[in-house]
Amino acid sequence: MQAQAFLRAVTMDHADLMDEILRRLEDARVPYCVIGGQGVNAYVDPLVSLDLDLVVAAASIDSLLATFPPHMKVERFPHSINVSAAGSDLRIQLQLDPRYAEFPARASERLVLGRSMRVAAVQDVLSGKVWAASDLERRASKRQKDLADIARLIERYPDLRAQVPTAILDRLI
């Protein structure tokens, strides 16, 4: 099975939500990049995830959302926007937290499960994971996954270890 077909099967993405969102971002020339678990997957052996986390230029968000068809469900939160659609278990989060604002400028094209996407630089993906693992408001199970992603990144890129706070390194197995 090809990587894209695998991702569609796992996410039950019969609505082609991922392709539709990425196409709209690219057509509107909105600066964006992949972060989170799929960002990690672009740099190390991939793991299955139903999430696609994207950093989107905050100034472009309203014009982008105006292009979304009615079948897309949009939920706004203080630092993010969640997008979903009937016919897809894929969960897309548009990250608006200002800490991520510079990530799209350093992003490059990479393959994520068979699809070329703009992916944050590996150092930026790691920074996002460090922030997430340090966020005590996140569920403990999500923070554990963030720690695992940090471990995966520094195993593959040992020079990035210096970027990880000691308090987090001490929590890695």
C-alpha positions in Angstrom: 0.0 0.0 0.0 1.3 3.4 -0.9 1.9 5.9 1.9 -0.9 8.3 0.9 -3.4 5.4 0.6 -2.3 4.2 4.0 -2.8 7.6 5.6 -6.3 7.9 4.0 -7.2 4.4 5.2 -6.1 5.1 8.7 -7.7 8.5 9.0 -10.8 7.4 7.0 -10.2 10.5 5.0 -12.8 9.9 2.3 -13.4 13.7 2.2 -9.7 14.3 1.2 -9.6 16.9 4.0 -5.9 17.0 4.2 -5.4 17.5 0.4 -8.2 20.1 0.4 -6.7 22.2 3.2 -3.2 22.0 1.8 -4.4 23.0 -1.6 -6.3 26.0 -0.2 -3.2 27.1 1.7 -1.0 26.8 -1.4 -3.5 28.4 -3.7 -3.9 31.4 -1.4 -0.1 31.5 -0.9 -0.6 31.4 2.9 2.7 30.8 4.7 2.3 27.5 6.6 4.2 24.5 7.9 3.6 21.2 9.5 4.6 20.7 13.1 3.6 18.2 15.8 3.6 14.5 15.3 3.5 14.7 11.5 6.4 17.2 11.6 8.3 14.6 13.6 7.3 11.9 11.1 9.0 14.0 8.3 12.4 13.6 10.1 12.3 10.1 11.6 10.5 6.8 11.0 6.8 7.7 10.9 4.2 6.7 13.4 0.5 6.7 12.8 -1.3 9.9 13.8 -4.8 11.1 13.2 -3.7 14.7 13.7 -2.2 17.2 11.3 -0.9 20.3 13.1 -0.1 23.3 11.0 1.3 26.7 11.7 -0.5 29.3 9.6 0.3 33.0 9.3 -2.2 34.6 11.6 -2.7 37.6 9.3 -4.0 35.3 6.6 -6.3 33.2 8.6 -9.6 35.0 8.1 -9.2 35.1 4.3 -8.2 31.5 4.3 -11.3 30.4 6.4 -13.5 32.3 4.0 -12.5 29.8 1.3 -13.5 26.8 3.3 -16.7 25.1 2.0 -19.7 24.6 4.3 -19.0 20.9 4.9 -15.8 21.8 6.8 -16.4 22.3 10.5 -14.3 25.1 12.0 -13.9 25.5 15.8 -12.0 28.6 17.0 -9.9 28.6 20.2 -7.6 31.3 21.7 -4.4 30.0 20.0 -5.7 27.5 17.4 -8.5 26.6 15.0 -9.6 23.0 14.6 -10.9 21.9 11.2 -12.7 18.7 10.5 -15.2 17.3 8.0 -17.7 14.5 7.8 -16.1 11.6 6.0 -12.8 12.0 7.7 -11.3 11.1 11.0 -8.4 13.4 10.4 -8.1 16.2 12.9 -6.4 19.3 11.6 -5.3 22.1 13.9 -4.2 25.4 12.7 -1.8 26.7 15.3 -1.9 30.5 15.9 0.3 30.7 19.0 2.7 33.6 18.4 5.7 31.4 19.5 5.3 29.6 16.2 5.1 32.7 14.0 8.6 32.4 12.5 8.4 28.7 11.8 7.0 29.0 8.2 9.9 31.1 7.1 12.3 28.3 8.0 10.2 25.5 6.6 11.1 23.3 3.6 9.3 20.8 1.4 9.5 17.3 2.8 7.6 14.1 2.4 5.1 13.2 5.1 3.5 9.8 4.5 3.9 10.2 0.7 2.7 13.8 0.5 5.0 16.7 -0.1 4.3 19.4 2.4 6.0 22.5 3.9 7.5 21.1 7.2 9.0 23.2 10.0 12.8 22.9 10.4 13.7 20.0 12.6 14.9 22.4 15.3 11.5 24.1 15.2 9.6 20.8 15.3 11.6 20.0 18.4 10.9 23.4 20.0 7.2 22.8 19.5 7.4 19.4 21.1 9.4 20.8 24.1 6.7 23.5 24.6 4.0 20.9 24.4 5.7 18.5 26.8 6.2 21.4 29.3 2.5 22.5 29.1 1.0 21.3 32.4 -2.5 22.1 31.1 -2.2 19.3 28.4 -3.3 15.8 29.3 -0.6 13.6 30.8 -1.0 11.1 28.0 -0.4 13.8 25.3 2.7 15.0 27.2 4.0 11.4 27.3 3.6 11.2 23.5 5.5 14.6 23.2 8.3 13.1 25.3 8.5 10.1 23.0 8.6 12.4 20.0 11.4 14.4 21.6 13.3 11.1 22.2 12.8 10.0 18.6 14.2 13.3 17.3 17.3 13.4 19.5 18.1 9.8 18.8 18.1 10.7 15.0 19.7 14.1 15.5 21.9 13.9 18.7 23.2 17.5 18.2 19.7 18.7 19.1 20.0 17.3 22.6 21.5 20.6 23.7 18.2 22.3 22.7 16.2 20.2 25.2 15.9 21.5 28.8 17.4 19.2 31.5 14.1 18.8 33.2 12.7 17.2 30.0 15.9 15.1 29.3 15.6 13.7 32.9 12.1 12.5 32.0 13.2 10.5 28.9 13.7 6.8 29.3 
